[in-house]
Amino acid sequence: MSAAQEVSLPDLPAMQAFGERLATHLQTGDVLALSGGLGTGKTTLARAIIAALGYTGEVPSPTFTLIESYDPPAVRLPLVHADFYRLRSPGEAAELGLAEYRESAALIAEWPEHAGGFAHEPGCLGIQLEIVGEGRKAIVEGGAAWQSRMPCPI
């Protein structure tokens, strides 16, 4: 993993702009691992990324469905948005067929630690969100595949 970068996200427009910048760098096979407590903005950031990839419809939270997929031409590249909050063990992620979804898609993973984490993967960009006053901050750390894209203009 690369040296961590800290990004200030004082308001919703800053979160949306951050999502747009991440979407610009996102490639098939990447994982955006969004961590942080409840209410830190994981789903808000995921929605901003998905919108920046070209999706114009409503982006539901996958809290209950666990996985939502998006395919071109609705988005620039195939994408899977997963929320692992409700998993009781990492083995349940395998039961979801996540490997099949990911063969030719990028993954936005909320609560990645509930699925065993993805930090060991070269294409993982870990994003830890934290509440700071009225806003948020993101602590961003990239795997080997992100090294040429880091420090990305985030």
KETI-180277 format. One line per field, with one value per residue: x, y, z of N, C-alpha, C in turn; residue in one letter. Coordinates in nm, 4 decimals, always signed. Atoms other than C-alpha are relative to their C-alpha. Layout:
n.X <- (X;...)
n.Y <- (Y;...)
n.Z <- (Z;...)
ca.X <- (X;...)
ca.Y <- (Y;...)
ca.Z <- (Z;...)
c.X <- (X;...)
c.Y <- (Y;...)
c.Z <- (Z;...)
tivex <- (A;...)
This chain:
n.X <- (+0.0845;-0.0720;+0.0140;+0.1367;+0.0294;+0.1205;+0.0803;+0.1035;+0.1311;+0.0767;+0.1422;+0.0479;-0.0660;-0.1371;+0.0117;+0.0349;-0.1181;-0.0935;+0.0521;-0.0263;-0.1435;-0.0262;+0.0584;-0.0890;-0.1142;+0.0475;-0.0171;+0.0492;-0.0854;-0.0271;+0.0894;+0.0042;+0.0411;+0.0481;+0.0140;+0.0386;+0.1180;+0.1312;+0.0204;-0.1199;+0.0128;-0.0393;+0.0993;-0.0003;-0.1149;+0.0274;+0.0966;-0.0704;-0.0854;+0.0873;+0.0519;-0.1106;-0.0243;+0.1013;+0.1328;+0.0906;+0.1151;-0.0143;-0.0971;+0.0440;-0.1011;+0.0119;+0.0004;+0.0824;-0.0241;-0.1432;-0.0742;+0.0666;-0.0947;+0.0239;-0.0678;+0.0068;-0.0436;+0.0463;-0.1213;-0.1205;-0.0562;+0.0828;-0.0230;+0.0768;+0.0059;+0.0367;+0.0013;-0.0216;+0.0303;+0.0834;-0.0661;-0.0454;-0.1360;-0.0530;+0.0406;+0.1278;-0.0266;-0.0210;+0.1309;+0.0721;-0.0495;-0.0708;-0.1080;+0.0573;+0.0332;-0.1208;-0.0893;-0.0179;+0.0634;-0.0576;+0.0811;+0.0064;+0.0329;+0.0232;-0.0262;-0.0815;-0.0528;+0.0972;-0.0184;-0.1385;-0.0883;-0.0549;-0.1253;-0.1073;+0.0130;-0.0719;+0.0927;+0.0832;-0.0197;+0.0689;+0.0459;+0.0559;+0.0727;+0.0182;+0.0724;-0.0811;+0.0926;+0.1182;-0.0409;-0.0650;-0.1306;-0.0292;-0.1390;-0.0053;-0.1228;+0.0142;-0.0790;-0.1016;+0.0568;+0.0309;-0.1228;-0.0181;+0.1103;-0.0113;+0.1195;+0.0949;+0.0441;+0.1121)
n.Y <- (-0.1188;-0.1263;-0.0868;-0.0506;-0.1400;-0.0459;-0.0895;-0.0692;+0.0002;-0.0814;-0.0081;+0.0917;-0.0238;+0.0518;+0.1456;+0.0301;-0.0275;+0.1084;+0.1157;-0.0221;+0.0208;+0.1441;+0.0663;-0.0255;+0.0915;+0.1373;+0.0941;+0.1360;+0.0750;-0.0781;+0.0037;-0.1165;+0.0552;-0.1130;+0.0342;-0.1082;+0.0301;-0.0375;-0.1426;-0.0723;-0.0423;+0.1042;+0.0101;-0.1288;+0.0015;+0.1001;-0.0596;-0.1026;+0.0713;+0.0634;-0.1079;-0.0490;+0.1007;-0.0195;+0.0513;-0.1126;+0.0413;+0.0049;+0.0995;+0.0488;+0.0572;+0.1458;+0.0520;+0.1207;+0.0882;+0.0273;-0.0293;-0.0640;-0.0071;-0.1025;+0.0393;-0.0926;-0.1375;-0.0874;-0.0464;+0.0069;+0.1340;+0.0847;-0.0349;+0.0668;-0.0743;+0.0965;-0.0433;+0.1228;-0.0254;+0.1050;+0.1309;+0.0439;+0.0523;-0.0200;+0.1096;-0.0323;-0.0749;+0.1002;+0.0575;-0.0958;+0.0073;-0.1248;+0.0234;-0.0058;-0.1396;-0.0806;+0.0426;-0.1041;-0.1213;-0.0662;+0.0238;-0.0931;+0.0852;-0.0623;+0.0926;+0.1084;+0.0859;+0.1066;+0.0992;+0.0455;-0.1071;+0.0066;-0.0761;+0.0818;+0.0011;-0.1116;-0.1000;-0.0560;-0.1343;-0.0073;-0.1345;-0.0033;-0.1253;-0.0390;-0.1247;-0.1083;-0.1115;+0.0153;+0.0623;+0.1302;+0.0097;+0.1311;+0.0430;+0.0790;+0.0767;+0.0812;+0.1195;-0.0083;-0.0443;-0.1420;-0.0768;-0.0917;-0.0967;-0.0726;-0.0584;-0.0502;-0.1339;+0.0120)
n.Z <- (+0.0000;+0.0080;-0.1156;-0.0091;+0.0272;-0.0682;+0.0823;-0.0762;+0.0652;-0.0940;+0.0296;+0.1035;+0.1288;-0.0049;+0.0098;+0.1383;+0.0829;-0.0296;+0.0727;+0.1427;+0.0241;-0.0112;+0.1172;+0.1127;-0.0090;-0.0226;+0.1099;-0.0212;-0.0914;-0.1205;-0.1151;-0.0881;-0.1287;-0.0793;-0.1412;-0.0902;-0.0802;+0.0531;+0.0221;+0.0415;+0.1389;+0.0955;+0.1066;+0.0700;+0.0898;+0.1038;+0.0935;+0.0786;+0.0956;+0.0994;+0.0843;+0.0825;+0.1041;+0.1026;-0.0352;-0.0238;-0.0794;-0.1452;-0.0448;-0.1307;-0.0889;+0.0027;-0.1364;-0.0110;+0.1145;-0.0138;+0.1231;+0.1137;+0.1103;+0.1011;+0.1226;+0.1130;+0.0172;-0.1082;-0.0673;+0.0828;-0.0104;-0.0872;-0.1396;-0.1046;-0.1258;-0.1036;-0.1398;-0.0758;-0.1410;-0.0597;-0.0013;-0.1321;+0.0129;+0.1344;+0.0867;+0.0639;+0.1228;+0.1056;+0.0313;+0.0836;+0.1367;+0.0258;+0.0970;+0.1345;+0.0289;+0.0110;+0.1073;+0.1012;-0.0521;-0.1168;-0.1196;-0.1121;-0.1141;-0.1299;-0.1096;+0.0562;-0.1071;-0.0248;+0.1068;-0.0062;+0.0452;+0.1345;-0.0018;+0.0582;+0.1455;+0.0615;+0.0520;-0.1076;-0.0531;-0.1280;-0.0353;-0.1347;-0.0200;-0.1402;-0.0232;-0.0545;-0.0159;+0.0852;+0.1249;-0.0026;+0.0629;+0.0566;-0.0041;+0.1233;+0.0153;+0.1204;+0.0253;+0.1053;+0.1275;-0.0117;-0.0162;+0.1123;-0.0038;-0.1261;-0.0578;+0.0982;-0.0419;-0.0912)
ca.X <- (+0.0000;+0.1121;+0.1618;-0.1755;-0.3157;-0.5692;-0.8508;-1.0694;-1.4396;-1.6047;-1.9418;-2.1540;-2.0151;-1.6620;-1.7698;-1.9254;-1.6132;-1.3987;-1.6224;-1.5855;-1.2050;-1.2026;-1.4302;-1.1857;-0.9103;-1.1254;-1.0446;-1.1854;-1.0473;-1.0126;-1.1633;-1.2646;-1.2806;-1.4924;-1.4521;-1.5792;-1.8509;-2.2214;-2.3026;-1.9521;-2.0603;-1.9705;-2.2955;-2.2879;-1.9392;-2.0405;-2.3377;-2.1107;-1.8714;-2.1531;-2.3048;-1.9632;-1.9333;-2.2439;-2.5347;-2.8336;-3.0898;-3.1479;-2.8640;-3.0108;-2.8053;-2.7235;-2.7664;-3.0405;-2.9707;-2.5953;-2.4944;-2.6067;-2.4474;-2.4219;-2.3322;-2.2432;-2.3811;-2.5391;-2.1875;-1.8391;-1.7251;-1.8940;-1.9330;-2.0459;-2.1557;-2.1618;-2.2477;-2.1093;-2.2423;-2.4891;-2.2389;-2.1605;-1.8374;-1.6049;-1.7094;-2.0530;-1.8967;-1.7874;-2.1418;-2.2679;-2.0709;-1.8618;-1.5764;-1.8043;-1.9257;-1.5697;-1.4187;-1.4741;-1.5897;-1.4715;-1.5989;-1.7107;-1.7125;-1.8749;-1.7737;-1.4948;-1.3680;-1.6899;-1.5944;-1.2366;-1.0961;-0.9312;-0.6152;-0.3974;-0.5184;-0.2991;-0.6058;-0.7430;-0.7782;-0.8648;-1.0694;-1.1312;-1.4009;-1.4218;-1.6493;-1.4715;-1.6994;-1.9801;-1.7792;-1.5705;-1.2164;-1.0929;-0.7702;-0.6718;-0.4164;-0.3547;-0.2331;+0.0349;-0.1961;-0.2749;+0.0932;+0.1042;-0.2220;-0.1129;-0.0971;-0.3994;-0.5439;-0.7650)
ca.Y <- (+0.0000;+0.3553;+0.6237;+0.7445;+1.0721;+1.2746;+1.4502;+1.7114;+1.6767;+1.9700;+1.9428;+1.7466;+1.9257;+1.8315;+1.4680;+1.4703;+1.6256;+1.3606;+1.0882;+1.2406;+1.2415;+0.8790;+0.7747;+0.9297;+0.6919;+0.3808;+0.0784;-0.2712;-0.4945;-0.2123;-0.2196;+0.0970;-0.0252;+0.2266;+0.1966;+0.4050;+0.4025;+0.4478;+0.7858;+0.8672;+0.8956;+0.5629;+0.5374;+0.9090;+0.8674;+0.5500;+0.7347;+1.0206;+0.7743;+0.5873;+0.9133;+1.0273;+0.7013;+0.8096;+0.6513;+0.8855;+0.6801;+0.6435;+0.4584;+0.2443;+0.1507;-0.2204;-0.2611;-0.5225;-0.6538;-0.6685;-0.6278;-0.3905;-0.4118;-0.1474;-0.2216;-0.0128;+0.1833;+0.3136;+0.3512;+0.3916;+0.0474;-0.2532;-0.1858;-0.3758;-0.1834;-0.4043;-0.3380;-0.6070;-0.4600;-0.7443;-1.0276;-1.2291;-1.3798;-1.3278;-1.6694;-1.5282;-1.2990;-1.6059;-1.7434;-1.4278;-1.5177;-1.2044;-1.3581;-1.3984;-1.0399;-0.9120;-1.0980;-0.8040;-0.5187;-0.2650;-0.3020;-0.0418;-0.2240;-0.0704;-0.2334;-0.4340;-0.5678;-0.7716;-0.9518;-1.0231;-0.6985;-0.6257;-0.4406;-0.7312;-0.6824;-0.4694;-0.2915;-0.1884;+0.1757;+0.1886;+0.4902;+0.5370;+0.8005;+0.9887;+1.2611;+1.5912;+1.8574;+1.9081;+1.7508;+1.4431;+1.3456;+1.0566;+0.8725;+0.7174;+0.4416;+0.2633;-0.0849;-0.1598;-0.1065;+0.2418;+0.3415;+0.4918;+0.6736;+0.7984;+1.0554;+1.1020;+1.4521;+1.3845)
ca.Z <- (+0.0000;-0.0743;+0.1854;+0.3080;+0.1816;+0.3742;+0.1897;+0.3568;+0.2717;+0.4515;+0.2761;+0.0276;-0.2822;-0.1696;-0.1271;-0.4744;-0.6294;-0.4560;-0.6007;-0.9471;-0.9188;-0.8029;-1.0914;-1.3385;-1.2198;-1.1696;-1.3870;-1.4309;-1.1551;-0.9026;-0.5555;-0.3744;-0.0143;+0.1796;+0.5556;+0.8450;+1.1063;+1.0483;+0.8984;+0.7764;+0.4121;+0.2507;+0.0544;-0.0311;-0.1771;-0.3635;-0.5168;-0.6266;-0.7949;-0.9696;-1.0937;-1.2179;-1.4119;-1.6030;-1.4165;-1.4158;-1.2231;-0.8528;-0.6799;-0.4031;-0.1004;-0.1243;+0.2526;+0.2076;-0.1436;-0.0570;-0.4230;-0.6983;-1.0409;-1.3130;-1.6741;-1.9796;-2.1469;-1.8254;-1.6785;-1.8265;-1.7045;-1.5412;-1.1709;-0.8620;-0.5516;-0.2434;+0.1204;+0.3496;+0.6767;+0.7326;+0.6749;+0.9860;+0.8499;+0.5514;+0.4151;+0.3385;+0.0752;-0.1214;-0.1012;-0.2729;-0.5863;-0.5562;-0.7580;-1.0615;-1.0346;-1.0145;-1.3087;-1.5398;-1.3180;-1.0658;-0.7090;-0.4599;-0.1254;+0.1800;+0.5093;+0.3355;+0.6677;+0.7017;+0.3779;+0.4853;+0.3455;+0.0143;+0.1219;+0.0027;-0.3562;-0.5866;-0.7278;-0.3889;-0.2953;+0.0727;+0.1796;+0.5516;+0.6110;+0.9396;+1.0729;+1.1373;+1.2822;+1.0299;+0.7475;+0.6782;+0.5952;+0.3852;+0.4531;+0.1200;+0.0653;-0.2650;-0.3556;-0.6166;-0.9162;-0.7844;-0.7528;-1.1009;-1.0262;-0.6843;-0.5698;-0.7852;-0.7778;-0.4828)
c.X <- (+0.0892;-0.0126;-0.1398;-0.0047;-0.1273;-0.0698;-0.1093;-0.1281;-0.0968;-0.1510;-0.0362;+0.0620;+0.1444;-0.0003;-0.0314;+0.1191;+0.1058;-0.0434;+0.0263;+0.1469;+0.0356;-0.0506;+0.0890;+0.1131;-0.0408;+0.0123;-0.0627;+0.1010;+0.0336;-0.1021;+0.0138;-0.0595;-0.0338;-0.0275;-0.0388;-0.1268;-0.1287;-0.0072;+0.1225;-0.0008;+0.0401;-0.0975;-0.0073;+0.1156;-0.0216;-0.0961;+0.0665;+0.0878;-0.0850;-0.0589;+0.1097;+0.0378;-0.1086;-0.1400;-0.0905;-0.1214;+0.0259;+0.0965;-0.0429;+0.1190;-0.0158;+0.0004;-0.0785;+0.0194;+0.1431;+0.0802;-0.0928;+0.1035;-0.0471;+0.0837;-0.0071;-0.1207;-0.0456;+0.1164;+0.1194;+0.0638;-0.0889;+0.0391;-0.0906;+0.0104;-0.0522;+0.0068;+0.0048;-0.0344;-0.0715;+0.0651;+0.0487;+0.1415;+0.0477;-0.0406;-0.1308;+0.0200;+0.0202;-0.1326;-0.0831;+0.0411;+0.0764;+0.1096;-0.0524;-0.0347;+0.1258;+0.0896;+0.0258;-0.0667;+0.0874;-0.0965;+0.0098;-0.0509;-0.0157;+0.0157;+0.0858;+0.0548;-0.0953;+0.0099;+0.1435;+0.1002;+0.0544;+0.1373;+0.1160;-0.0021;+0.0706;-0.0914;-0.0876;+0.0432;-0.0834;-0.0336;-0.0704;-0.0655;-0.0219;-0.0755;+0.0957;-0.0900;-0.1273;+0.0323;+0.0605;+0.1449;+0.0153;+0.1493;+0.0124;+0.1356;-0.0166;+0.0923;+0.0914;-0.0553;-0.0364;+0.1264;+0.0223;-0.1092;+0.0027;+0.1279;-0.0901;-0.0523;-0.1260;+0.0179)
c.Y <- (+0.1255;+0.0754;+0.0604;+0.1497;+0.0356;+0.1036;+0.0601;+0.0045;+0.0787;+0.0026;-0.0974;+0.0289;-0.0515;-0.1520;-0.0401;+0.0220;-0.1089;-0.1269;+0.0108;-0.0255;-0.1482;-0.0736;+0.0168;-0.1022;-0.1464;-0.0848;-0.1339;-0.0754;+0.0742;-0.0285;+0.1328;-0.0506;+0.1149;-0.0441;+0.1232;-0.0386;+0.0384;+0.1514;+0.0774;+0.0385;-0.1026;-0.0080;+0.1294;+0.0053;-0.0998;+0.0573;+0.1047;-0.0657;-0.0586;+0.1049;+0.0524;-0.0986;+0.0026;-0.0464;+0.1164;-0.0369;+0.0100;-0.1121;-0.0470;-0.0465;-0.1514;-0.0634;-0.1301;-0.0962;-0.0527;+0.0377;+0.0645;+0.0063;+0.1019;-0.0361;+0.1098;-0.0339;+0.0948;+0.0592;-0.0218;-0.1376;-0.0834;+0.0236;-0.0821;+0.0871;-0.0962;+0.0642;-0.1262;+0.0143;-0.1177;-0.1381;-0.0330;-0.0557;+0.0230;-0.1109;+0.0267;+0.0795;-0.0961;-0.0610;+0.0908;-0.0094;+0.1245;-0.0175;+0.0092;+0.1438;+0.0782;-0.0365;+0.1094;+0.1304;+0.0631;-0.0234;+0.1175;-0.0829;+0.0840;-0.1074;-0.1186;-0.0956;-0.1139;-0.1112;-0.0522;+0.1031;-0.0245;+0.0653;-0.0769;+0.0004;+0.1216;+0.1120;+0.0649;+0.1422;+0.0069;+0.1441;-0.0089;+0.1360;+0.0245;+0.1314;+0.0999;+0.1222;-0.0268;-0.0747;-0.1380;+0.0160;-0.1424;-0.0243;-0.1062;-0.0680;-0.0983;-0.1197;+0.0205;+0.0516;+0.1484;+0.0851;+0.0985;+0.1068;+0.0823;+0.0822;+0.0539;+0.1348;-0.0064;+0.1009)
c.Z <- (+0.0000;+0.1325;-0.0024;-0.0311;+0.0738;-0.0867;+0.0875;-0.0821;+0.0892;-0.0234;-0.1130;-0.1370;-0.0034;-0.0114;-0.1444;-0.0933;+0.0207;-0.0744;-0.1488;-0.0321;+0.0086;-0.1238;-0.1226;-0.0054;+0.0090;-0.1263;+0.0362;+0.0866;+0.1273;+0.1090;+0.0728;+0.1304;+0.0938;+0.1428;+0.0797;+0.0728;-0.0705;-0.0148;-0.0440;-0.1477;-0.1038;-0.1178;-0.0800;-0.0989;-0.1134;-0.1038;-0.0889;-0.1065;-0.1124;-0.0946;-0.0934;-0.1099;-0.1074;+0.0350;+0.0385;+0.0845;+0.1490;+0.0358;+0.1390;+0.0844;-0.0035;+0.1395;+0.0110;-0.1164;+0.0012;-0.1239;-0.1025;-0.1119;-0.1036;-0.1223;-0.1041;-0.0864;+0.1108;+0.0797;-0.0921;+0.0008;+0.0905;+0.1465;+0.0900;+0.1245;+0.1055;+0.1377;+0.0851;+0.1484;+0.0664;+0.0010;+0.1409;-0.0039;-0.1434;-0.0977;-0.0718;-0.1294;-0.1163;-0.0429;-0.0896;-0.1468;-0.0403;-0.1047;-0.1433;-0.0398;-0.0364;-0.1161;-0.1031;+0.0426;+0.1075;+0.1160;+0.0947;+0.1167;+0.1256;+0.1076;-0.0486;+0.1058;+0.0333;-0.1043;-0.0028;-0.0470;-0.1392;-0.0076;-0.0622;-0.1527;-0.0604;-0.0471;+0.1045;+0.0344;+0.1273;+0.0334;+0.1346;+0.0187;+0.1483;+0.0065;+0.0652;+0.0089;-0.0780;-0.1290;+0.0219;-0.0434;-0.0482;+0.0130;-0.1082;-0.0117;-0.1147;-0.0061;-0.1199;-0.1327;+0.0019;+0.0046;-0.1139;-0.0040;+0.1275;-0.0028;-0.1096;+0.0511;+0.0845;+0.1085)
tivex <- (M;S;A;A;Q;E;V;S;L;P;D;L;P;A;M;Q;A;F;G;E;R;L;A;T;H;L;Q;T;G;D;V;L;A;L;S;G;G;L;G;T;G;K;T;T;L;A;R;A;I;I;A;A;L;G;Y;T;G;E;V;P;S;P;T;F;T;L;I;E;S;Y;D;P;P;A;V;R;L;P;L;V;H;A;D;F;Y;R;L;R;S;P;G;E;A;A;E;L;G;L;A;E;Y;R;E;S;A;A;L;I;A;E;W;P;E;H;A;G;G;F;A;H;E;P;G;C;L;G;I;Q;L;E;I;V;G;E;G;R;K;A;I;V;E;G;G;A;A;W;Q;S;R;M;P;C;P;I)
